Amino acid sequence: MPRTPSAPRPDPRVAVLGDPLPCLRELRAHPEAESFADVAEVCGGHSGAVVGVDATAAHTRAELRVQLRLLGDLGEELCRRLPRLEHLIVLVHRIALDAEEVRRECDTAARRIHTRLEQAGGRSVIVTAVLTDGCDDYARLAERVLARSRQAESLDAGVALMWREIAHTPIGMVAANDYL
């Protein structure tokens, strides 16, 4: 039987990298996503980048802050490698620390990273952190993340949200309400 060429794969919208969190499996398999083992491999026309952060080893807020500070360097490198980058979405998996403490730290980090990328590269990259604890629907999480990466404009420049907040509502709506 003759082999027919398959339909061309759409250009991936998001680059996926970072820690191999279970919640990233659905996203990595999506046609709009392209996985990278390391930031040094990232290149292309992606408008979004999704980074998995396994924060289970952070037992103090100071340890978490160290992990989150590294994301600023990663964000700058992604801006250099992805000229169309508009969204940096960080999925954070944590166990040891209180969820509200982690959210506050991630919210502060998201705003700082946004400001840093704006000052360093003159680009406005929307930074969204999602705490994935309690996520029982990885397909919906992938859907929410991809929808956020498609969002052209946003009131919020940097925000941290919990899975339970976005499980039934798009990230953009929750982030806008959080901003207001």
C-alpha positions in Angstrom: 0.0 0.0 0.0 1.5 3.4 -0.9 2.4 5.6 1.9 0.7 8.9 2.0 2.4 11.9 3.5 1.0 13.0 6.8 -0.4 16.4 7.3 2.3 18.9 8.3 2.6 19.4 12.0 1.6 23.0 13.0 4.5 25.1 14.2 4.7 24.6 17.9 3.5 27.5 20.0 5.3 26.7 23.2 8.7 25.4 24.1 8.5 23.0 27.1 11.6 22.5 29.3 12.7 22.2 32.9 12.0 19.5 35.5 10.1 16.5 34.1 6.9 16.9 36.1 4.2 14.4 35.6 1.7 17.2 34.9 3.8 18.1 31.8 3.2 14.8 30.0 0.0 15.9 28.3 1.4 19.2 27.3 4.6 17.6 25.9 2.5 15.3 23.7 0.4 18.2 22.3 1.1 19.3 18.7 1.4 22.9 19.8 4.3 22.0 22.1 7.9 21.2 21.5 10.0 19.7 24.3 13.6 20.6 24.9 16.0 18.9 27.3 18.0 22.0 28.0 17.6 25.8 27.4 20.8 25.6 25.1 18.7 23.6 22.6 15.8 26.0 22.5 15.3 27.9 19.2 12.4 28.8 17.0 9.4 30.9 16.7 7.7 29.9 19.9 5.6 32.6 21.5 5.5 30.8 24.8 7.8 28.8 27.1 6.6 26.5 29.8 9.1 25.5 32.5 8.6 22.7 35.0 9.9 23.4 38.5 10.1 20.6 41.0 10.2 22.5 44.3 9.7 19.4 46.5 13.2 19.7 47.9 12.7 23.2 49.1 11.9 23.0 52.8 12.2 26.7 53.6 11.1 29.8 51.8 14.7 30.8 51.4 15.4 27.5 49.5 12.4 28.1 47.3 13.6 31.7 46.6 16.9 30.3 45.4 15.1 28.1 42.9 12.9 30.9 41.7 15.8 33.3 41.2 17.3 30.9 38.7 14.2 31.4 36.6 15.2 35.0 35.9 18.4 33.8 34.2 16.4 31.2 32.3 13.9 33.9 31.2 16.7 36.1 29.8 18.2 33.2 27.9 14.8 32.2 26.5 14.3 35.8 25.4 17.6 35.7 23.5 16.7 32.3 21.9 13.0 33.0 21.2 12.6 36.4 19.6 8.8 36.1 19.6 8.5 35.1 23.3 5.4 36.7 24.9 4.6 34.2 27.7 6.8 32.5 30.3 4.6 30.0 32.2 6.1 28.2 35.2 4.5 25.1 36.6 5.6 24.6 40.2 5.2 21.3 42.0 5.7 21.6 45.8 5.0 19.5 48.8 6.9 20.6 51.9 5.9 24.3 52.2 2.5 25.9 52.9 0.7 26.6 49.6 0.0 30.2 50.4 3.6 30.8 51.2 4.6 29.3 48.0 2.1 31.3 46.1 3.3 34.6 47.6 6.9 33.7 46.8 6.0 32.7 43.2 3.9 35.9 42.8 6.8 38.0 43.8 9.2 36.1 41.6 6.8 36.3 38.6 6.6 40.1 38.9 10.4 40.4 39.4 11.1 38.2 36.4 8.7 40.3 34.2 10.4 43.5 35.3 13.9 42.0 34.8 13.1 40.8 31.2 11.6 44.2 30.4 14.7 46.0 31.7 17.2 43.6 30.2 15.7 43.1 26.8 13.1 45.8 26.4 10.4 43.2 26.0 7.2 42.7 27.9 6.9 39.0 28.7 3.9 37.9 30.7 5.1 35.6 33.5 2.6 33.2 35.0 3.3 30.7 37.8 0.9 27.9 38.4 1.1 25.8 41.6 0.1 22.3 40.3 -0.5 20.7 43.7 -3.9 18.9 43.6 -4.0 18.8 39.8 -5.9 15.7 38.8 -6.6 16.6 35.2 -3.3 17.0 33.2 -5.2 17.4 29.9 -7.1 20.4 31.3 -3.9 21.8 32.7 -2.3 21.5 29.2 -5.4 23.2 27.8 -5.3 26.1 30.3 -1.5 26.6 29.7 -1.9 26.6 25.9 -4.8 29.0 26.1 -2.7 31.3 28.2 0.1 31.1 25.7 -2.3 32.2 23.0 -3.5 35.2 25.0 -2.4 38.3 23.1 -2.8 40.8 25.8 -3.1 40.7 29.6 -3.7 43.1 32.4 -1.3 41.2 34.6 2.5 41.3 34.0 3.3 38.6 36.5 1.0 36.4 38.6 1.0 33.2 40.6 -2.1 31.0 40.7 -3.1 27.7 42.2 -4.5 24.8 40.2 -7.8 24.9 42.1 -8.3 28.5 40.8 -7.8 27.6 37.2 -9.4 24.1 37.2 -12.7 25.5 36.0 -11.8 29.0 34.8 -9.2 30.1 32.2 -5.9 31.5 33.6 -6.4 34.8 31.9 -9.7 35.4 33.6 -8.4 34.4 37.0 -5.3 36.5 36.5 -7.3 39.5 35.5 -9.5 39.2 38.6 -6.4 38.8 40.7 -4.9 41.9 39.2 -8.0 44.0 39.8 
